[in-house]
Amino acid sequence: MVSARLLVLSLFQVSLAASQPTQSSQQASSPPHPAGEPSPLGSGDLSFPWSRLRLPRYIIPLHYHLLLHPNLTSLTFTGSVQIQIDVQNNTNWVVLHSKGLQISKATIVDQNLAHLSDKVLPVLHNPSHEQIGIFSPRVLSSGQKYFLYIEFGAQLADGFYGFYKSTYRTSTGETRTLASSHFEPTSARMAFPCFDEPSFKANFSVRIRRNKEYISLSNMPIVKTVEVNDGLLEDQFDASVQMSTYLVAFVVCDFKSVTATTSSGVQVSIYAAPEKLQQTRYALEVAVKMLDFYEEYFNIHYPLPKQDLIAIPDFQSGAMENWGLTTYRETSLLFDPFTSSISDKLWVTMVIGHELAHQWFGNLVTMDWWNDIWLNEGFARYMEYISVEATYPDLKVEEYLLDTCFAAVSFDSLNSSRPISSPADNPTQIKQMFDTFSYDKGACVLHMLRHFLTDDVFQRGIVRYLRKFSYRNARNQDLWDSLANTCSEEDFISGKHCYSSSQAAKNAYLFAGEHLDLTAMMNTWILQKGIPLVTVTRRGPRLVLRQDRFLRTVLPSDQLWSTLQQGFLWHIPLTYKTSASSTIHRHLMTTQTDSIHIGEDVSWVKVNTDMTGYYVVHYEDGGWDEMAKLLRENHTALSYKDRTQLIHNSVQLVTAGHLLLNKALDLIGYLQKETHTVPLLQGLGYLEAFYRMIEKRNEFDVTGSLGSYILRFFRAVIDQQTWSDSGSVSERRLRSEVLSLACHLGDPLCLERARQSFKDWLQSNGTLNLPTDVTETVFSVGAQDDYGWATLLHTYNISLSAAQKSKILFALTCSRDTSKLNRLLEMGLEGKVIRSQDLSSLVLMVARNPRGHHLAWNFIKKNWDTLVQKFQLGSSCIRNIIIGTTGQFSSPEELTEVQLFFESIKEQASQLRATQVALDNVHKNVRWFERNLETLRNWLNKQIK
């Protein structure tokens, strides 16, 4: 084949004949020509014909024929792509995406396979936009189809994007290499030249060349394998359905698989490194169940003949939904019965549920542009809960949905929050869209909408949406129209998606007797940032309501408060229960103030029943005293979700300046009577959060008093725990959390039991299978001495269980020896013993340690450029590192230090939303300490007396 070298060819100056002219001509930058080799065409210059980030719309790709040959010895790949294109305006240029590829040849032929030029075509590069322009001396005519043929090559990428290399080590110490792809959002262009935007859907026919000792996988099944020459095989895959470039995938590896078939005949296979094959059985069971569930729920057959799930040893995110070939971190797919905990099992189940939901939401119907990525990710996150609840009810997944919504609230109540649907143009901005707003807030808003419309209406609406936009792209409005069953005249006449002309003419849901404009309502949740605070006041038989924007970074007494409130209004589907009956009452609040008649004989009212609504509630004028009294005297009058929400809202309102800390702590006091895991963990979690922040401030009296109070307050719960894996999922989750905190707080009984278990494990030479629910706690205690730490590090290095490795890594970061913590950070940066994929979580675990939080921050400052190079600027890893390490800073000096560092990386920091989130968080923490430390000290002194 032609050797890979970059041809930068030039002809004469030609303007772009197209329907979208450039606003300014941009001279393309191009690598220098190889020394001693004349340019094949050296007269004159061509200017790059396109100045926008988004590609022109007048050339549409229809079908890619892609050939790739990765060399796992030289760690390079070569390839060619033939793209059938449909030209919709006369033009001399084809502009498409390419990043880091050496283009060695480009030609265009017409439908009769006649070349448009007898010379190799000029290829211009615009690296800042990751685009190439290919010039045809003959005009490409509107209405005609052509074939664009490009040959290219590149190194297999370092890192986690594009077509990249990964390695794993066998139990005998041999390192083996594989090549895998990860393209979402904008990295298909690193593997082959393409129209790398989600609305350019096309078919893909893939061929992959490999040596005999490897297998290759792609989105579709292999049709046939041919021998190209001695020892070199070519796998030819079936043509794909129409899909976006970011969903294309391929892997070349030596993995093994287990296979089963769904009830509709889809072949499901789980691939993993050969020695980890026994850890794939659970994932296979889950994947088959999930595909069966989704086919029934969506009432749309999974359109491909197979679904492969593969555990990639080096993987930045949790998983990726490539159509027919979903890729996963090992911790997200593999389940080892001996070392994986119940939480690991739930995680694997939910991640598989998430990725398989994407086969419909995201793959079959794709958002039109990345500003609406929530249409993919919010739905997939929410479908995790619906699918797991239906297929594995014993996992009690509904108990975790509140945590998802609480996570969204914590970011949405900062001034640095963003609307769910936000502008995103360049790759750095696009990567940042994969955040808690797209995922968690998106899921919680859908949860609110489902309860508002009822399960049946919601399900029928999303089935309409999926059917109508199959193999197409959609926007927010398309979803609202499908849910409200509004239609265009054309849709109505076709009869496919509408029921009646009256529904087509106007959207008419009745909710509590009120007419509803669904689009107007949902725009207040999707196009507006923030979360509402509903303040409730009793006035005789009426409940007086007021809505404001809920902010934890600015207090109501601040001058800035009123400015930050301007222009915010939500259409809030309120629900409430009263002491008078078990009925759930409904009311749609569309104005700043409102009132509801509830009657005189009501002793209490609880708003936002089961927290199905995405809003915070403040009970004014003694309302919180009523709630605390109800919880003390008859807490089971409210559901566990309501009790959990009251704990959450009260603590958040303290930070926001609406409630005194002692009021929230008094309310939490009812937990001594609580038996349900979820509110117990919520209250315990807040007390632990206070403790972990205060222990980093050297407030030794408060730290000691709070630790003693927690141990005394939860004594009965701690003593009830067994060091085993017995009990329900909820009981096992409680056990892990309670014993971990008890040992961290220095509880003698907990430490004694953990030390004995660790000693037994050491004496067994690591062969003893500890109860998985307490393994992390046992290892964390064992890691406190030199021998225990060194033994754990050795075990980490040789373990074949990703679940065990994650528990050991956490334990290693619990050391009080700062030299050990520094050693871990350096190993994470090196990427050999501790993989680069685990570096961001390692940094956060070190930051959680009171001996390590400044170490972690200094590590980031020192190695910032390296970290950005490893993970890319807008990635979730960079975001988590920035927000996570600064998250427990709470002094004015620390705030200044963070500000100075962000100023020193101003050019990069200005592109990141995470820097403003971090500053908001630290500022919030500083204010919390100023306002609440003395209150907490006094409250604890009263409890101890």
NUGU-121300 format. One record per residue (C-alpha): residue in one letter; x, y, z. Coordinates in steps of 0.001 Angstrom, whole numbers, padded with zeros to 6 digits, always signed. Last residue first. Example, Ala and Ser with C-alpha at 12.3 -4.5 7.8 and 13.67 -1.06 7.14 Angstrom:
residues 2
s+013670-001060+007140 a+012300-004500+007800 
//
This chain:
residues 945
k-024198+017708+078766 i-022832+016189+075564 q-025851+017337+073572 k-025567+020909+074903 n-021860+021086+073993 l-022715+019791+070508 w-025207+022618+069958 n-022703+025215+071148 r-019974+023982+068796 l-022437+023674+065890 t-023691+027232+066385 e-020087+028457+066664 l-019178+026794+063356 n-022339+027893+061559 r-022113+031371+060039 e-018413+031802+059326 f-018030+028115+058551 w-020884+028121+056047 r-019579+031324+054413 v-016193+029722+053766 n-017911+026589+052438 k-020041+028590+049985 h-016952+030453+048732 v-015181+027119+048266 n-018117+025734+046306 d-018599+028813+044141 l-014883+028823+043326 a-015028+025150+042319 v-018122+025704+040162 q-016373+028660+038490 t-013369+026471+037676 a-015618+023637+036497 r-017226+025760+033756 l-013971+025549+031855 q-012899+027644+028865 s-011805+030602+031031 a-009699+028214+033106 q-007641+027292+030041 e-006594+030846+029176 k-006423+031851+032833 i-004039+029142+033976 s-002305+031456+036476 e-005633+033103+037364 f-007042+029676+038240 f-004088+029189+040565 l-004582+032579+042210 q-008302+031975+042767 v-007601+028595+044366 e-005056+030139+046741 t-007429+032980+047642 l-010178+030481+048517 e-007687+028483+050593 e-006776+031596+052567 p-010458+032448+053103 s-010926+029005+054690 s-013292+026232+053624 f-011549+023891+051222 q-013549+020685+051114 g-014569+020804+047461 t-011216+022043+046171 t-009911+018574+045337 g-013228+017320+043982 i-014162+020306+041806 i-010856+020474+039932 i-010239+016716+039748 n-013835+015974+038788 r-013790+018497+035932 i-010429+017257+034653 c-011715+013670+034695 s-015070+014658+033154 s-013221+015932+030105 g-013143+019548+028883 l-009362+019914+028876 q-008207+016572+027554 f-007375+013613+029879 k-003656+012958+029536 q-002599+016337+028104 v-004705+018185+030665 l-003110+016136+033448 t+000405+016788+032129 d-000237+020536+031971 w-001598+020607+035531 n+001213+018601+037125 k+002409+021036+039817 k-001005+022605+040436 i-002693+019219+040553 f-000111+017753+042942 n-000435+020822+045176 w-004185+020184+045433 a-003684+016498+046198 l-001110+017225+048891 h-003429+019874+050355 h-006173+017278+050792 g-003842+014502+051867 r-003481+014429+055631 p-007220+015091+056058 n-007851+012237+053571 r-010606+013124+051090 a-007987+014745+048824 v-006199+011373+048550 m-009470+009796+047386 l-010031+012623+044904 v-006541+012233+043420 l-007055+008462+043117 s-010404+009023+041336 s-008621+011217+038766 l-005712+008799+038406 d-007773+005655+037824 q-007784+005810+033994 s-004042+006539+034160 r-003510+003032+035482 i-001915+002474+038896 v+001040+000096+038531 k+002008+001644+035178 g+000387+005077+034787 e+003307+007299+035807 l+000868+009917+037101 g-000903+007336+039239 m+002423+006096+040574 e+003326+009691+041493 l+000031+010130+043311 l+000506+006863+045195 r+004018+007858+046264 n+002716+011186+047549 l+000157+009338+049697 k+002892+007042+051011 s+005084+010036+051899 t+002057+011623+053598 d+001748+008751+056083 r-001781+008854+057525 s-002795+006075+055156 c-006392+006190+053886 t-005219+006383+050244 l-004086+002737+050398 a-007592+001699+051477 f-009186+003366+048461 l-006710+001623+046171 i-007460-001713+047833 k-011204-001338+047276 s-010684-000377+043604 k-008310-003317+043102 q-010840-005771+044525 a-013512-004628+042062 a-011030-004719+039165 s-010323-008369+040006 l-007196-009898+038421 s-005030-008857+041368 i-001253-008753+040872 n-000430-005078+041508 y-003194-004520+044022 t-001940-007484+046045 h+001524-005896+046167 l+000015-002557+047249 l-002007-004347+049918 t+001094-006060+051260 a+003001-002755+051371 w+000187-001040+053278 g-000154-003893+055775 y+003602-003979+056379 d+003882-000227+056843 d+000947+000183+059250 q-002325+002029+058594 a-003274-000066+055574 g-004981-002681+057752 v-007651-000185+058843 s-008444+000714+055239 f-008282-002965+054189 v-010893-003948+056779 t-013145-001028+055792 e-012860-001833+052076 t-013557-005517+052702 v-016691-004811+054776 d-019439-005454+052208 t-017303-008029+050373 p-017095-010390+053344 l-013386-011345+053285 n-012325-014122+050948 l-009187-015591+052502 t-006512-016208+049849 g-004490-013096+050694 n-001604-015060+052191 s-004050-016679+054623 q-002132-015066+057484 l-002645-011646+055935 w-006421-012179+055662 d-006624-013337+059273 k-004679-010240+060359 f-007053-008068+058331 s-010056-009642+060036 q-008467-009102+063450 r-007672-005487+062654 a-011241-004857+061445 r-012747-006364+064607 e-010537-004291+066887 l-011118-001113+064889 c-014892-001490+065049 l-014879-002202+068781 p-012579+000751+069484 d-014572+003336+067446 g-011861+005513+065907 l-014052+007863+063871 h-012789+006229+060669 c-013720+002831+062122 a-017288+003978+062799 l-017497+005630+059371 s-016608+002449+057460 l-018820+000365+059754 v-021852+002555+059050 e-021381+002820+055271 s-020773-000860+054529 r-023497-002049+056913 l-026078+000377+055504 r-025503-000961+051975 r-025847-004506+053250 e-029117-003714+054984 s-030500-002090+051840 v-029473-005036+049644 s-031120-007426+052074 g-029233-009420+054677 s-025966-011336+054902 d-022584-010316+053543 s-020799-010514+056894 w-019234-008424+059629 t-022543-008008+061469 q-024075-004614+062165 q-026501-004147+065061 d-023834-002520+067232 i-023394+000328+064750 v-027149+001001+064603 a-027428+001009+068400 r-024462+003325+068760 f-025714+005802+066129 f-026069+008736+068529 r-023063+007745+070605 l-020734+007293+067659 i-022036+010467+065974 y-021746+012479+069203 s-018184+011318+069861 g-017116+012324+066356 l-018875+015695+066698 s-017214+016417+070050 g-013751+015453+068822 t-014003+017490+065613 v-015483+020444+067511 d-012636+020441+070044 f-009946+019819+067411 e-010880+022609+065011 n-007828+021724+062914 r-009633+022787+059728 k-009413+019447+057887 e-011317+017703+060695 i-014112+020248+060157 m-014788+019213+056566 r-014795+015497+057316 y-017013+015952+060373 f-019631+018081+058594 a-019756+015529+055755 e-020065+012681+058289 l-023023+014427+059926 y-024565+014915+056505 g-024060+011280+055502 l-025499+009989+058789 g-028685+011917+058119 q-028974+010649+054548 l-027881+007135+055492 l-030612+006863+058100 p-033148+008373+055696 v-032318+005627+053152 t-031828+002636+055448 h-035264+002553+057060 t-035359+001856+060797 e-035636+005376+062202 k-036298+005872+065936 q-032821+007277+066695 l-033271+009180+063428 y-035563+011708+065151 g-032472+013784+065926 i-032190+014833+062284 l-034865+017461+063014 d-032813+018827+065917 l-029777+019057+063636 a-031791+021011+061049 k-033085+023430+063686 n-029583+023774+065200 l-028254+024824+061797 l-030615+027800+061549 l-032775+027972+058413 h-033006+030215+055329 g-029286+031026+054939 a-028614+028922+051848 t-026313+026568+053783 v-029034+026037+056391 l-031603+025519+053624 q-029512+022665+052248 v-029581+020946+055673 s-033369+021278+055947 n-033962+020147+052372 h-031958+016940+052765 i-033489+015868+056076 l-036988+016658+054810 q-036250+014761+051600 t-035248+011648+053514 r-038467+011711+055532 d-040517+012144+052370 k-038699+009262+050684 y-039203+007034+053751 s-042941+007749+053493 l-044581+010052+056033 a-046948+009039+058840 t-044108+006646+059713 h-042369+009507+061575 n-045041+009688+064265 e-043858+011594+067343 r-040326+012708+066533 l-040931+013043+062772 l-044146+014993+063336 k-042444+017296+065825 a-039592+017990+063386 m-042114+018811+060651 e-044089+021133+062907 d-040871+022881+064016 w-040028+023267+060325 g-043328+025053+059737 g-042647+027513+062553 d-043187+030575+060372 e-041811+029216+057066 y-041640+025682+055693 h-039014+025737+052919 v-039378+023282+050039 v-036712+022470+047433 y-037692+021669+043845 y-037469+018838+041300 g-040802+017168+041937 t-041217+013444+042675 m-039781+014180+046083 d-041918+011467+047703 t-044675+014098+047979 n-043392+017577+047216 v-045154+019443+050054 k-045864+017941+053492 v-048817+019518+055357 w-049458+019329+059075 s-052285+019756+061593 v-055089+020060+059014 d-058503+020858+060507 e-058774+024354+059017 g-058909+023412+055335 i-056342+022948+052556 h-057156+025832+050203 i-054157+026587+048007 s-052260+029849+047463 d-050017+031375+044835 t-047003+033611+044430 q-044416+033871+041641 t-046820+032377+039113 t-047116+029035+037281 m-047885+026682+040188 l-049662+023536+039005 h-051483+021874+041901 r-051838+018259+042928 h-053089+016519+046079 i-051839+013076+047102 t-054606+011519+049209 s-053540+009829+052468 s-055946+011959+054453 a-056351+014874+056913 s-052718+015032+058063 t-051832+016578+054727 k-050179+015473+051512 y-048688+017609+048766 t-047844+017699+045073 l-046708+020712+043084 p-046166+020603+039327 i-043982+023723+039093 h-044101+026016+036071 w-040898+027888+036817 l-040035+031568+037040 f-036639+033278+037090 g-036289+036746+035555 q-034644+038440+038502 q-033532+036314+041431 l-029787+036940+040962 t-030342+040704+041276 s-032425+040275+044438 w-029680+038276+046159 l-026741+040515+045219 q-027379+042813+048172 d-026912+039890+050544 s-029549+039220+053246 p-031124+036407+051220 l-027713+034676+051238 v-025718+034011+048072 t-023847+030786+047253 r-026579+028334+048279 l-029169+029600+045802 f-032763+028456+045313 r-034523+030679+042750 d-037735+031900+044254 q-041285+030558+044445 r-043930+031684+046910 l-046850+029684+048311 v-049581+030480+050844 l-051419+027403+052165 r-054940+028344+053118 p-057290+027285+055917 g-055627+029639+058416 r-052574+031173+056781 r-049922+028446+056730 t-046695+029398+054929 v-044802+027430+052256 t-041685+028666+050460 v-041021+026872+047178 l-037362+027100+046208 p-036887+026609+042488 i-033837+025014+040860 g-031292+026660+038594 k-030810+027226+034894 q-033565+027978+032421 l-033916+026302+029008 i-034792+022812+030260 w-036970+023396+033330 t-038856+026554+032284 n-039018+025165+028738 m-040892+022177+030172 m-043910+024246+031228 a-044159+026291+028043 t-043862+023116+025962 l-046463+021279+028057 d-049098+024015+027783 l-051500+022746+030400 h-055138+023466+031046 e-056027+023113+034715 g-058475+020724+036341 a-055866+019156+038591 f-053914+018357+035443 l-055823+018191+032201 y-053692+017629+029154 a-054734+019427+026022 n-052241+020248+023249 k-053994+022030+020520 a-054720+021432+016852 a-053358+017885+016695 q-055229+016883+019808 s-058451+018261+018335 s-057670+016504+015066 s-057538+013161+016813 y-055192+010283+017561 c-051859+011332+016231 h-048579+009576+015391 k-049065+007520+012287 g-052287+008902+010866 s-050585+010199+007716 i-053039+013128+007761 f-052024+013999+011316 d-048340+013920+010600 e-048769+016222+007601 e-050923+018639+009602 s-048180+018819+012229 c-048773+017023+015453 t-049395+017511+019140 n-049401+014293+021129 a-048370+016034+024364 l-045552+013538+024883 s-044645+013512+021195 d-044804+017300+020930 w-042688+017680+024070 l-040090+015278+022646 d-039940+017004+019273 q-039571+020367+021020 n-036413+019204+022765 r-034710+018340+019471 a-034512+015201+017354 n-032268+013373+014910 r-033179+010496+012633 y-032792+006722+012447 s-036120+006437+014315 f-037674+009887+014867 k-041376+008985+014743 r-041033+005635+016421 l-038864+006889+019272 y-041093+009909+019979 r-044282+007851+019811 v-042711+005331+022242 i-041769+008311+024443 g-045371+009486+024506 r-046850+006052+025203 q-044526+005647+028197 f-045309+009079+029611 v-049056+008651+029149 d-048934+005275+030918 d-046697+006346+033788 t-048797+009394+034661 l-048346+012900+033110 f-047051+014516+036321 h-045346+011407+037611 r-043531+010990+034310 l-042695+014712+034166 m-041141+014690+037628 h-039057+011628+036734 l-038067+013309+033463 v-036910+016363+035451 c-034967+014029+037728 a-033264+012226+034834 g-032189+015479+033141 k-030972+016814+036489 d-028828+013704+036857 y-027441+013202+033354 s-027419+016438+031358 f-027125+018623+034457 t-024648+016334+036243 d-022162+016569+033396 f-021518+015421+029842 m-021964+018929+028423 q-018326+019646+029291 k-017180+017501+026371 i-019099+019786+023977 q-017425+022949+025283 t-013963+021433+024775 p-014940+020081+021331 n-016170+023489+020066 d-019780+024637+019809 a-021847+024084+022942 p-024933+026182+023726 s-026972+024951+026694 s-029940+022615+027191 i-029948+021509+030832 p-029546+025189+031762 r-026295+026022+033561 s-025074+026178+037156 s-022365+028661+038191 n-024727+030450+040616 l-024749+027323+042735 s-028079+025672+043564 d-027906+023528+040426 f-024717+021838+041588 s-026050+020485+044912 v-029534+020030+043460 a-028233+017607+040795 a-026538+015451+043421 f-029770+015478+045471 c-031632+014255+042384 t-029288+011301+041908 d-029336+010541+045631 l-033148+010471+045539 l-032986+007934+042711 y-030943+005549+044866 e-033794+003964+046855 e-035568+003189+043574 v-032774+000703+042860 k-034120-001729+045426 l-031721-004467+044216 d-034449-007078+044886 p-036519-005590+042042 y-033997-006808+039455 t-035727-006659+036039 a-038437-004013+036551 e-036609-001852+039116 v-033445-002226+037029 s-035212-000990+033887 i-037029+002002+035389 y-034020+003140+037402 e-031474+002855+034604 m-034113+004400+032316 y-033597+007677+034157 r-029878+007778+033384 a-030521+006769+029759 f-033173+009470+029414 g-030966+012186+030888 e-028050+010999+028751 n-029551+010935+025284 l-032057+013811+025382 w-029569+015432+027795 i-027194+015743+024843 d-029372+018681+023761 n-026595+021247+023251 w-024705+018401+021533 w-026693+018717+018298 d-029672+017037+016637 m-030098+014606+019510 t-030126+011006+018342 v-033038+008608+017932 l-032027+004999+017196 n-028624+005521+018845 g-029294+008141+021511 f-032384+006806+023239 w-032946+003403+021572 q-029549+001692+021902 h-029020+004223+024680 a-031246+002171+026993 l-028635-000588+026542 e-025915+001696+027876 h-027890+002763+030948 g-029152-000703+031889 i-025586-002019+031556 v-024440+000794+033848 m-027259+000082+036312 t-026537-003633+036605 v-022779-003131+036965 w-023354-000491+039663 l-025842-002690+041563 k-023353-005544+041617 d-020528-003261+042774 s-022798-001998+045583 i-023500-005616+046567 s-019747-006120+046833 s-017401-007670+044270 t-014506-009768+045634 f-015636-013405+045688 p-018639-013161+043348 d-016484-011390+040724 f-018585-009073+038585 l-017169-007551+035413 l-019020-004853+033476 s-018648-001418+035099 t-015492-002235+037098 e-013820-003432+033870 r-014521-000103+032232 y-017013-000624+029483 t-017527-000714+025711 t-020851-001293+023953 l-020589-002982+020575 g-024003-003202+018849 w-024413+000564+018631 n-021591+002243+020552 e-023079+002947+024001 m-019943+003860+025955 a-019021+002917+029535 g-017792+004316+032844 s-015539+007037+031444 q-011780+006940+030927 f-011188+003388+029745 d-007996+001332+029881 p-008640-002387+030546 i-011610-002523+028103 a-014480-004780+029232 i-016608-005666+026175 l-020357-005847+025613 d-021503-007212+022259 q-025074-006866+021000 k-026118-008862+017951 p-028610-009011+015074 l-029244-005242+015103 p-032615-003449+015202 y-033633-003932+018842 h-037350-004345+018270 i-039607-001437+019168 n-042379-001690+021771 f-040358+000682+023955 y-041152-001288+027130 e-041160-004694+025418 e-037912-004266+023509 y-036457-002584+026588 f-037236-005523+028876 d-035854-008184+026526 l-032683-006129+026058 m-032378-005750+029822 k-032826-009442+030604 v-030186-010467+028047 a-027765-007794+029288 v-028266-008735+032947 e-027582-012455+032446 l-024506-011722+030360 a-023246-009196+032922 y-023548-011847+035654 r-021531-014382+033704 t-018626-012081+032787 q-016342-012611+035835 q-015461-016188+034755 l-013920-014700+031610 k-011374-012720+033594 e-008363-014894+032683 p-009161-014538+028967 a-009413-010701+028968 a-013081-009855+028553 y-015914-010106+026038 i-019628-010449+026862 s-021834-011682+024026 v-025539-011173+023270 q-027116-012707+020165 v-030530-011163+019464 g-033160-013861+018845 s-036323-012223+020171 s-036164-014085+023519 t-032573-012943+023927 t-029627-015200+023050 a-026552-016131+025081 t-022790-015790+024639 v-019585-015938+026681 s-016440-014357+025313 k-012638-014530+025035 f-010269-011624+024399 d-007257-011535+022059 c-007813-007961+020882 v-008794-005723+017970 v-011722-003442+018858 f-013992-001358+016631 a-016670+001221+017137 v-018941+003624+015236 l-021350+005417+017589 y-019651+008838+017327 t-020125+008710+013547 s-023912+008911+013771 m-026090+006033+012606 q-027950+004546+009665 v-027964+000761+010051 s-024649-000994+009651 a-023303-002904+006694 d-022117-006406+007641 f-018522-006760+008729 q-015562-008014+006690 d-012747-009458+008764 e-009413-009388+006914 l-006707-011878+007883 l-002922-011548+007767 g-000963-014743+008459 d+000411-015077+004920 n-001546-012720+002711 v-005021-011196+002588 e-006791-014216+004086 v-010552-013659+004036 t-013086-013461+006856 k-016800-013302+006171 v-020018-011573+007220 i-018692-010469+010618 p-021469-009153+012863 m-022179-005413+013146 n-020895-002656+015435 s-017282-003838+015262 l-015154-006629+016685 s-011782-008031+015685 i-010080-011178+016929 y-006355-011650+017483 e-003841-014499+017157 k-004406-014695+013390 n-003082-011193+012689 r-005530-008448+011892 r-007172-006511+009084 i-010491-004776+009728 r-013275-004145+007207 v-016216-001864+008053 s-019342-001021+006075 f-020948+002027+007662 n-024354+003524+006917 a-024903+007249+007430 k-026128+009832+009930 f-024745+013344+009552 s-026891+014775+012384 p-024413+013705+015078 e-021437+015627+013655 d-018187+013992+012569 f-018436+014131+008783 c-015531+011724+008426 p-011787+011264+007986 f-010829+008137+009981 a-009634+007307+013496 m-009042+010759+015026 r-012168+012104+013253 a-014223+009584+015272 s-013119+011736+018227 t-015844+014341+018653 p-018319+013177+021332 e-018032+010292+021666 f-015407+008410+019665 h-013914+005682+021818 s-012043+002990+019937 s-010010-000033+020992 a-006620-001512+020154 l-005172-004363+022200 t-001819-005104+023787 r-000616-007895+026049 t+001809-007602+028946 e+003065-010927+030354 g+003304-011140+034130 t+002272-014791+034520 s-001175-013741+035806 t-001666-011834+032556 r-001176-008090+032187 y-003410-005768+030231 t-002784-003138+027598 s-004713-000448+025754 k-003988+001381+022523 y-006216+004028+021015 f-008490+004610+018032 g-010014+007975+019007 y-010054+008949+022657 f-008682+007366+025854 g-005050+008343+026202 d-002264+007606+023768 a-003560+007214+020234 l-002642+004422+017831 q-000247+006296+015602 a-001654+007485+012314 g-002491+006557+008727 f-004570+007749+005784 e-006020+006926+002397 i-009044+008905+001209 y-011735+008134-001391 l-014741+010434-001913 f-017453+008760-003967 y-019965+010971-005738 k-023721+011554-005858 q-025369+014247-007943 g-028186+016662-007091 s-025904+019707-007173 s-022810+019191-009283 l-019288+018726-007931 v-017278+021227-009960 r-014107+019919-011593 p-010815+021057-010059 s-011842+019137-006901 f-010349+020442-003673 i-010400+018480-000426 g-010741+020548+002747 i-009695+019129+006099 q-011144+019949+009497 e-010053+019727+013144 h-011222+023323+013663 s-007853+024558+014959 p-006128+022018+012709 n-007381+023555+009439 h-005818+021261+006864 l-005815+021430+003077 v-005884+018358+000852 p-005156+018793-002864 l-006444+016018-005127 v-004199+013334-006627 k-004122+013966-010347 d-006170+012630-013266 s-009138+014580-011963 l-012862+013879-011608 h-012142+010159-011729 a-014851+008003-013361 l-016462+005495-010978 n-019772+005755-012911 q-021304+007403-009828 d-018549+010022-009911 v-015029+009645-008542 i-013190+011774-005993 t-009572+011262-004932 a-007512+011779-001802 k-004146+010236-000970 s-001606+010192+001873 i-003603+011898+004637 q-001685+011736+007897 l-004320+011723+010639 g-004038+013837+013785 k-007598+015119+013532 s-009823+014880+010465 h-013277+016331+009903 l-014964+017180+006605 v-014937+019856+003899 v-015496+018791+000279 w-014734+021576-002148 n-015387+022526-005749 t-019073+023266-005157 n-022505+023150-006769 n-025111+022685-004054 q-026834+019536-002700 v-024027+017007-003198 d-024820+013502-001902 i-021697+011696-000724 q-020582+008064-000840 i-017552+007862+001416 q-014629+005567+000591 v-012300+005244+003554 s-008772+003955+003716 g-006629+002789+006553 t-003303+002578+008299 f-002668+001965+011974 t+000254+002384+014318 l+001312+000742+017575 s+004427-000788+015938 t+003572-004168+017440 l-000226-003866+017598 n-000412-002923+013923 p-003925-001645+013193 h-005260-002200+009642 l-008470-000331+008965 l-010793-000382+005936 l-013915+001811+005902 h-016675+001896+003311 y-018778+004845+004495 h-022306+005359+003184 l-024579+008382+002775 p-022512+011452+003643 i-024331+014739+002957 i-022627+017664+001241 y-024593+020941+001298 r-024689+021253+005070 p-021335+022947+005652 l-019478+021642+008715 r-019842+023319+012094 l-016770+025124+013409 r-017025+027828+010763 s-014305+029283+008552 w-014556+027200+005374 p-012555+027345+002167 f-008984+026917+003413 s-007029+029138+001053 l-005247+027549-001863 d-001808+028834-002819 g+000102+029243-006106 s+002155+026759-008079 g+003695+023762-006348 l+001740+020740-007373 p+003561+017527-006442 s+005463+019481-003751 p+009148+018795-004241 e+010742+016216-001966 g+014167+017107-000538 a+012843+017748+002943 p+009363+016400+003594 h+006721+019125+003049 p+006070+021337+006045 p+002888+020642+008040 s-000089+022775+007044 s-001879+025796+008450 a-004881+026795+006421 q-005360+030436+005546 q-008820+031456+006704 s-011190+033270+004377 s-013733+035279+006274 q-017502+035006+006536 t-017566+031780+004622 p-020378+031275+002155 q-023226+028869+003046 s-025082+027986-000189 a-021902+026915-001845 a-019318+027771-004485 l-016149+028129-002414 s-013681+030475-004030 v-010678+029122-005853 q-007086+030390-005671 f-004821+028302-007873 l-003525+024859-007066 s-001900+023543-003940 l-001068+020207-002477 v-000302+019339+001098 l+000436+015658+000917 l+001057+013996+004251 r+002902+010722+004223 a+001652+007214+004810 s+003299+004793+002433 v+001019+003628-000357 m+000000+000000+000000 
//
